[in-house]
Amino acid sequence: MTEVKHQGEVLSFWELLNLHKIEIPIIQRDYAQGREDKKEIRENFLGALFESANESKPIKLDFIYGNLDQNVSHPLDGQQRLTTLFLLHWYAAAKENKLVDEVIDIFRKFTYETRISSRDFCNQLVSKSISIDKQSTLSVEAIDSSWFFLSWKKDPTIDAMLRTIDNIHELFYDVEDLWGKLTGDNRLIAFYHIDLEGIGLTDDLYIKMNARGKLLSPFENFKASFQKLIYDENWDKDKHFLQTFAMKIDTVWTDLFWNNSKKNNIDNAFIRFISTIVMCRKAIRKSDNRMLLISNLQDDPNAVKPSFFDKEDFNYLCSALDKYSEVYSSELDLTLEFPLFQHRPEDTIFSAIVYEGQNASYPQKTLFYAQTEYLLNVDEFDKEKFTEWMRVIRNIVLRGDVVKSGTRPTIIRSPQTLDGVINLIHELSSGCNDIYEYLSTNNVKSSFAKEQVKEEQLKSELIVFDADNKKIIFDTEDTNLLQGKISFALYCANYDKANNFQRVELEKISKTISTYFNSDTDISNDLRRALLTISDDNGSFSYYNYWWSFWNVVSADKRCLLDSSLRALEFYIYGNNGEYKVYIKNLILKLLDDNLKGISDKFIPPQGMPNWKVRLIKEKDLLDNKCKSNHIAIPKDESCSYLLKSMRPRDIDGCEKIE
């Protein structure tokens, strides 16, 4: 037995069994490593043991945590490995005729706390003989034995043990002196045995650790390989054992996911957290093939591999896990009191990353990275400054390119755009403790979302110039129409520069936008009629010219009077290089003192306005009942218009002519 500082006792299985009785506690799930659907895990583990035994090559099997009570060790992590090692040692003893009384007595020290059938099977296995030759199928030999109860075939642990025994026989039959290699003083196959009771961990944590089950999930496979990498690279060599990855992944970090998991699988939570960190770190580090890696991890978080990490990435992951553990143990308030619109999580940004749905979206991962950067970069959490930082990132994340159909795909919808926004956030994070001060005094090198970043700098200047400007800027950002981008509202308020900012004017504009353009239902025929009364700066009453197609049926230009969605209105404002936004501005200025119906009712048509246009304004029935498509067709001479029954009518039937 060897003591290793901070890592417990280095023991072989046979040494541990000689020292203590091993009793698998009730909280452990069935022996799953031998299940039929765990073939890959089982073969990988047995393959490592075979290589060690066949080549006399020492191997360390990582940590076995246990609670030692009156010389009985209750393994709380490692039951799967211990059971497999028990079966391998039994096989070696049986094959080489080493099952004498004193050896059998030691084998009987391996037992199950309350599973009587599993306990009895293990006792019978070591006490009774089974014929072992090269052609034997040992599971059949056992089942056909007089001591085997047929009811045991239904026991999942016994069924799994029999399958493992067959695999052991296939691999190890030709290994010479297997028993000597397994039980010799050189500790060919060994592990670190940790007494958790001795370092003050509580019973409820034991249960949390074991409810997940070990070596059964993609996370556990990743974890085992990752811990080997950490050990091989000495990334944790200078840490006290309680501060190592191996310890925290099964204790304080387990607490983080357990306490926030509700009914969710925390193995999946770990994997999703880790893969998200990898995606962001690969973007920052400009690693080769990062676009493919980001895409693969977005499709399947389980594709994360230890080889994706270097020491710097490892340290960042540990810092992030530590910080979120601290945040949730101290009940720090990370709630955001402003809308995230289409990127709103069901609960928190953290829960969106690790629990909600199949996988978080690129924008949600962007928000998570921004949140993480703030937590890691500030010395003391300031809720107001945190909220301001997240608000700026929200505004950037929301800026998608609205298309003619009235939809706005998220700006972050590919590995390339995630790469761009993560690097932008990384640059901005140096000022996250006071983002408005930072943006008002620093140039931004990143070219990602340049137009929106420029707007964020402008707003920052207004806020730094006068803190009282903050509320109206926030209110305007949070309108359903503008969603973070307020350049149009500033345009309506005739904004010039910070020292000439008319806050009262923006307040009026913002209130009007919120009142008349708050939902899709607000894009109504009352709005269309009112817009027909509005001219641009050149006196043209043709707001509908923003959209064009040709109707061959009567050789006329098709025009859209505006589709029924806020996003269609947003496209109207920002599409076509903003050429037609003046119509909405002039309408809003009229709405400061009137309403949509009043504007239409009071409208006096100028001389020369076509009569069909006046009729569309004054006769409600025309748009309400005869133009459900919201599309019209206008001949070149503008002598009339046709109310189209659909967007693409094939004939004139049902398309009323208005003169």
PyMOL commands that set and color helices and strands:
alter all, ss='L'
color gray80, all
select helices_A, chain A and resi 13-19+36-55+79-95+101-107+116-127+138-143+150-154+156-172+178-183+196-199+203-211+218-233+241-243+245-248+252-259+266-285+290-299+301-303+306-308+311-329+341-343+349-354+362-377+383-397+415-441+450-465+467-477+487-492+498-500+503-516+520-522+525-532+543-546+566-574+576-578+581-591+596-602+611-618+620-626
alter helices_A, ss='H'
color red, helices_A
select strands_A, chain A and resi 2-4+8-12+21-24+59-69+72-77+110-112+189-195+549-551+556-560+631-634+641-643+656-658
alter strands_A, ss='S'
color yellow, strands_A
deselect
rebuild
show_as cartoon
